Amino acid sequence: MNHNILVAGGTGRTGQLIVAKLIQRGLIPRILSRDPKPAQKRFGAYIACQKGDVRKFETLVPALKDIITIISAVGTRAPVGKNCPWRVDYEGVANLVYAAKLQGVQRFILISSIAVTHLSHPMNHFGRVLEWKSKGEETLRGSGLTYTIVRPGGLMDTPEKRNRIQFFQGDRVLGMISRADLAETCVQALQYAEEMNVTFEVIEIKHETPSHWSDLFSSLSPD
């Protein structure tokens, strides 16, 4: 049983898809959750649950023991309050990063968002969510950890369309992507994160020919 991959936010809509894809590949991840019961109910013996809260650093260090790779799918929809973007998308990510360094984690895959560098974007009207996601990215980039930062377009609950996936860099595009394709992108990044410190946007576009994951990742320039 392999529990050395931890999915933070593994009970969320995207996180659950990531966990399912890992299980399909014979990988048994550990889920970090404030309430492990929903994850245990959904995945049963296929996962290991660890109670922890990204807003509380002291709960994270023991949760990351023996972890090699973190995939962070944490995020919030609350503009204010105890689950506001500052506490989750920035402070929560920073807590995960610092705990990962203490526990010797080797790779960190972070789901951020497209347009995080666009401070005038309408999403920043909701608790400055993009601004805090950007600061979470900066914390990871400056940590010394090997990382992959994935900036998805607007998320859709639609079937996968892998032949329409495209990567970009520079935060100059807008678009949409299914949660399933985002989850697949993160799982595919496991093969490449060890060698690359990269930040990229991922959206769906119409292709004349299918995209190949190896071509997509090899096209990226390190930060």
TAKA-V410934 format. One record per residue. N is the residue number from 1. RES is the residue in one letter. PHI is phi in whole degrees, -180 to 180 (999 if undefined). PSI is psi in degrees with one decimal (* if undefined). NEAR is the number of other C-alpha atoms within 12 Angstrom. Layout:
BEGIN
n=N res=RES phi=PHI psi=PSI near=NEAR
n=N res=RES phi=PHI psi=PSI near=NEAR
END
This chain:
BEGIN
n=1 res=M phi=999 psi=129.4 near=14
n=2 res=N phi=-108 psi=112.0 near=20
n=3 res=H phi=-116 psi=21.6 near=30
n=4 res=N phi=-91 psi=10.6 near=28
n=5 res=I phi=-112 psi=124.7 near=41
n=6 res=L phi=-110 psi=131.7 near=45
n=7 res=V phi=-108 psi=108.9 near=52
n=8 res=A phi=-85 psi=132.9 near=51
n=9 res=G phi=79 psi=26.2 near=42
n=10 res=G phi=-72 psi=-7.7 near=44
n=11 res=T phi=-99 psi=-2.2 near=35
n=12 res=G phi=-78 psi=175.2 near=30
n=13 res=R phi=-63 psi=-44.0 near=25
n=14 res=T phi=-76 psi=-40.9 near=36
n=15 res=G phi=-59 psi=-40.3 near=37
n=16 res=Q phi=-64 psi=-35.2 near=36
n=17 res=L phi=-68 psi=-38.3 near=33
n=18 res=I phi=-62 psi=-47.2 near=43
n=19 res=V phi=-59 psi=-45.5 near=46
n=20 res=A phi=-61 psi=-39.8 near=32
n=21 res=K phi=-68 psi=-36.4 near=30
n=22 res=L phi=-64 psi=-43.7 near=35
n=23 res=I phi=-61 psi=-40.6 near=26
n=24 res=Q phi=-59 psi=-28.1 near=17
n=25 res=R phi=-92 psi=7.2 near=17
n=26 res=G phi=82 psi=13.5 near=16
n=27 res=L phi=-100 psi=131.8 near=25
n=28 res=I phi=-107 psi=96.0 near=28
n=29 res=P phi=-79 psi=166.4 near=42
n=30 res=R phi=-104 psi=131.8 near=47
n=31 res=I phi=-102 psi=129.6 near=49
n=32 res=L phi=-96 psi=124.0 near=45
n=33 res=S phi=-153 psi=145.6 near=34
n=34 res=R phi=-66 psi=-30.0 near=25
n=35 res=D phi=-133 psi=98.5 near=20
n=36 res=P phi=-68 psi=-14.9 near=26
n=37 res=K phi=-59 psi=-45.6 near=20
n=38 res=P phi=-60 psi=-38.0 near=21
n=39 res=A phi=-68 psi=-42.0 near=34
n=40 res=Q phi=-65 psi=-35.9 near=24
n=41 res=K phi=-67 psi=-39.4 near=15
n=42 res=R phi=-77 psi=-44.4 near=21
n=43 res=F phi=-108 psi=-14.6 near=27
n=44 res=G phi=58 psi=-131.0 near=20
n=45 res=A phi=-74 psi=-4.8 near=16
n=46 res=Y phi=-78 psi=-8.5 near=26
n=47 res=I phi=-136 psi=163.9 near=37
n=48 res=A phi=-112 psi=130.3 near=32
n=49 res=C phi=-102 psi=137.3 near=35
n=50 res=Q phi=-127 psi=121.5 near=34
n=51 res=K phi=-74 psi=129.0 near=31
n=52 res=G phi=-172 psi=158.8 near=31
n=53 res=D phi=-134 psi=119.3 near=33
n=54 res=V phi=-63 psi=-19.1 near=41
n=55 res=R phi=-79 psi=-10.6 near=30
n=56 res=K phi=-124 psi=98.9 near=26
n=57 res=F phi=-55 psi=-39.3 near=25
n=58 res=E phi=-63 psi=-19.7 near=19
n=59 res=T phi=-85 psi=-11.7 near=22
n=60 res=L phi=-91 psi=-35.7 near=35
n=61 res=V phi=-59 psi=-50.7 near=28
n=62 res=P phi=-65 psi=-30.8 near=21
n=63 res=A phi=-67 psi=-24.9 near=36
n=64 res=L phi=-97 psi=8.1 near=43
n=65 res=K phi=-60 psi=129.3 near=25
n=66 res=D phi=70 psi=10.5 near=22
n=67 res=I phi=-81 psi=136.4 near=34
n=68 res=I phi=-101 psi=-40.7 near=29
n=69 res=T phi=-130 psi=134.9 near=42
n=70 res=I phi=-109 psi=133.7 near=53
n=71 res=I phi=-114 psi=116.2 near=50
n=72 res=S phi=-102 psi=115.4 near=49
n=73 res=A phi=-114 psi=26.3 near=45
n=74 res=V phi=-75 psi=150.4 near=44
n=75 res=G phi=-179 psi=168.8 near=37
n=76 res=T phi=-137 psi=152.6 near=32
n=77 res=R phi=-112 psi=4.3 near=23
n=78 res=A phi=-96 psi=117.8 near=20
n=79 res=P phi=-71 psi=-23.4 near=23
n=80 res=V phi=-139 psi=170.2 near=17
n=81 res=G phi=95 psi=-166.0 near=14
n=82 res=K phi=-69 psi=-16.6 near=20
n=83 res=N phi=-113 psi=30.6 near=24
n=84 res=C phi=-71 psi=163.6 near=26
n=85 res=P phi=-57 psi=-36.3 near=35
n=86 res=W phi=-61 psi=-41.9 near=34
n=87 res=R phi=-78 psi=-29.2 near=33
n=88 res=V phi=-102 psi=-57.3 near=40
n=89 res=D phi=-76 psi=-23.1 near=46
n=90 res=Y phi=-108 psi=-67.7 near=35
n=91 res=E phi=-62 psi=-39.2 near=32
n=92 res=G phi=-65 psi=-44.0 near=41
n=93 res=V phi=-65 psi=-42.8 near=47
n=94 res=A phi=-61 psi=-42.2 near=36
n=95 res=N phi=-60 psi=-42.8 near=34
n=96 res=L phi=-62 psi=-42.4 near=51
n=97 res=V phi=-63 psi=-47.2 near=43
n=98 res=Y phi=-66 psi=-39.3 near=29
n=99 res=A phi=-66 psi=-37.4 near=34
n=100 res=A phi=-62 psi=-41.2 near=40
n=101 res=K phi=-64 psi=-42.5 near=29
n=102 res=L phi=-63 psi=-34.6 near=24
n=103 res=Q phi=-95 psi=4.1 near=24
n=104 res=G phi=73 psi=28.3 near=24
n=105 res=V phi=-62 psi=140.1 near=32
n=106 res=Q phi=-94 psi=-31.8 near=32
n=107 res=R phi=-138 psi=145.4 near=39
n=108 res=F phi=-137 psi=117.2 near=51
n=109 res=I phi=-109 psi=118.0 near=49
n=110 res=L phi=-115 psi=127.1 near=53
n=111 res=I phi=-87 psi=120.0 near=45
n=112 res=S phi=-113 psi=-127.2 near=45
n=113 res=S phi=-159 psi=147.7 near=43
n=114 res=I phi=-62 psi=150.7 near=39
n=115 res=A phi=73 psi=18.7 near=35
n=116 res=V phi=-66 psi=-21.4 near=38
n=117 res=T phi=-91 psi=1.6 near=28
n=118 res=H phi=-99 psi=89.9 near=24
n=119 res=L phi=-66 psi=-22.1 near=22
n=120 res=S phi=-88 psi=3.2 near=15
n=121 res=H phi=-63 psi=141.4 near=18
n=122 res=P phi=-55 psi=-29.1 near=15
n=123 res=M phi=-63 psi=-24.2 near=25
n=124 res=N phi=-72 psi=-7.9 near=24
n=125 res=H phi=-73 psi=-14.2 near=17
n=126 res=F phi=-107 psi=78.7 near=22
n=127 res=G phi=72 psi=20.2 near=27
n=128 res=R phi=55 psi=42.1 near=31
n=129 res=V phi=-60 psi=-42.3 near=38
n=130 res=L phi=-69 psi=-37.3 near=36
n=131 res=E phi=-61 psi=-43.3 near=30
n=132 res=W phi=-73 psi=-33.1 near=36
n=133 res=K phi=-63 psi=-39.6 near=43
n=134 res=S phi=-62 psi=-40.3 near=36
n=135 res=K phi=-70 psi=-31.8 near=29
n=136 res=G phi=-63 psi=-42.9 near=37
n=137 res=E phi=-57 psi=-47.0 near=42
n=138 res=E phi=-60 psi=-39.1 near=28
n=139 res=T phi=-61 psi=-44.3 near=28
n=140 res=L phi=-66 psi=-45.5 near=41
n=141 res=R phi=-61 psi=-33.0 near=28
n=142 res=G phi=-90 psi=4.0 near=18
n=143 res=S phi=-83 psi=-21.6 near=26
n=144 res=G phi=90 psi=-8.0 near=20
n=145 res=L phi=-75 psi=151.2 near=36
n=146 res=T phi=-74 psi=130.4 near=34
n=147 res=Y phi=-142 psi=159.7 near=40
n=148 res=T phi=-134 psi=123.5 near=42
n=149 res=I phi=-109 psi=117.9 near=48
n=150 res=V phi=-105 psi=122.3 near=44
n=151 res=R phi=-109 psi=94.1 near=43
n=152 res=P phi=-78 psi=155.6 near=42
n=153 res=G phi=-73 psi=-168.9 near=33
n=154 res=G phi=-57 psi=135.4 near=25
n=155 res=L phi=-90 psi=137.0 near=28
n=156 res=M phi=-125 psi=143.9 near=22
n=157 res=D phi=-92 psi=68.2 near=18
n=158 res=T phi=-127 psi=164.8 near=18
n=159 res=P phi=-63 psi=161.2 near=19
n=160 res=E phi=-66 psi=145.9 near=22
n=161 res=K phi=-136 psi=64.2 near=26
n=162 res=R phi=-57 psi=-29.9 near=31
n=163 res=N phi=-73 psi=-1.8 near=21
n=164 res=R phi=-112 psi=8.5 near=27
n=165 res=I phi=-77 psi=138.4 near=35
n=166 res=Q phi=-143 psi=140.9 near=38
n=167 res=F phi=-100 psi=146.7 near=40
n=168 res=F phi=-139 psi=162.8 near=30
n=169 res=Q phi=-136 psi=150.7 near=28
n=170 res=G phi=105 psi=-3.1 near=22
n=171 res=D phi=56 psi=47.9 near=26
n=172 res=R phi=-118 psi=9.4 near=19
n=173 res=V phi=-124 psi=159.3 near=26
n=174 res=L phi=-128 psi=156.8 near=27
n=175 res=G phi=170 psi=-168.4 near=27
n=176 res=M phi=-129 psi=162.5 near=30
n=177 res=I phi=-158 psi=147.4 near=37
n=178 res=S phi=-76 psi=149.9 near=30
n=179 res=R phi=-59 psi=-35.8 near=33
n=180 res=A phi=-63 psi=-41.2 near=32
n=181 res=D phi=-70 psi=-35.2 near=36
n=182 res=L phi=-63 psi=-44.4 near=47
n=183 res=A phi=-60 psi=-43.1 near=42
n=184 res=E phi=-64 psi=-38.0 near=35
n=185 res=T phi=-60 psi=-43.2 near=47
n=186 res=C phi=-66 psi=-40.6 near=42
n=187 res=V phi=-68 psi=-39.9 near=40
n=188 res=Q phi=-63 psi=-33.9 near=28
n=189 res=A phi=-63 psi=-21.1 near=39
n=190 res=L phi=-56 psi=-30.6 near=34
n=191 res=Q phi=-78 psi=-17.7 near=20
n=192 res=Y phi=-118 psi=-20.0 near=29
n=193 res=A phi=-62 psi=-26.2 near=33
n=194 res=E phi=-65 psi=-26.9 near=21
n=195 res=E phi=-107 psi=-9.3 near=21
n=196 res=M phi=-132 psi=135.5 near=27
n=197 res=N phi=-107 psi=98.2 near=31
n=198 res=V phi=-133 psi=153.5 near=35
n=199 res=T phi=-127 psi=130.9 near=39
n=200 res=F phi=-152 psi=155.7 near=41
n=201 res=E phi=-95 psi=147.9 near=38
n=202 res=V phi=-136 psi=126.4 near=45
n=203 res=I phi=-141 psi=171.2 near=40
n=204 res=E phi=-98 psi=131.1 near=35
n=205 res=I phi=-136 psi=166.0 near=24
n=206 res=K phi=-82 psi=126.4 near=17
n=207 res=H phi=-113 psi=147.6 near=15
n=208 res=E phi=-78 psi=-31.3 near=9
n=209 res=T phi=-127 psi=152.0 near=12
n=210 res=P phi=-63 psi=149.4 near=18
n=211 res=S phi=-83 psi=143.5 near=22
n=212 res=H phi=-112 psi=133.9 near=19
n=213 res=W phi=-58 psi=-40.9 near=27
n=214 res=S phi=-62 psi=-38.9 near=17
n=215 res=D phi=-68 psi=-40.4 near=15
n=216 res=L phi=-62 psi=-48.9 near=27
n=217 res=F phi=-70 psi=-37.3 near=34
n=218 res=S phi=-70 psi=-16.9 near=19
n=219 res=S phi=-79 psi=-10.9 near=20
n=220 res=L phi=-80 psi=143.9 near=29
n=221 res=S phi=-101 psi=136.8 near=18
n=222 res=P phi=-61 psi=153.0 near=21
n=223 res=D phi=-66 psi=* near=19
END
